[in-house]
């Protein structure tokens, strides 16, 4: 049985089970194999936006293999951020595997940095997992949290 036939059969099964409740379906291709990474932004009250990067997936909290840099990131900061975690050799083609799309990864991190500095209401962004392959970078799961906040001048004195 072909994949298309299986999808059609599954859709008919859903229509039968959820008659009247099903408003539509989305069929997406399976993500290719690659290296699961984590990337994000958090707003620190003292330092401002921090860009995080490291090993992703289910091992993110367990292994804690990540690095952080203050935004806005420069090209050198992005390179340091990508090479800092212990998982970095996986991105450069360790043990004969294909290297990751480093340019795409750099552009994603620079974009996150820009978001963190341009949007003061951005409390945090979490891309986990972020899948990287030789062909590109794909965010498989994203979480963005916004809070009401106005930008403040760090050079103005204020009472707490």
Order of alpha helices (4+ residues) and beta strands (2+ residues): alpha-beta-beta-alpha-beta-alpha-alpha-beta-beta-beta
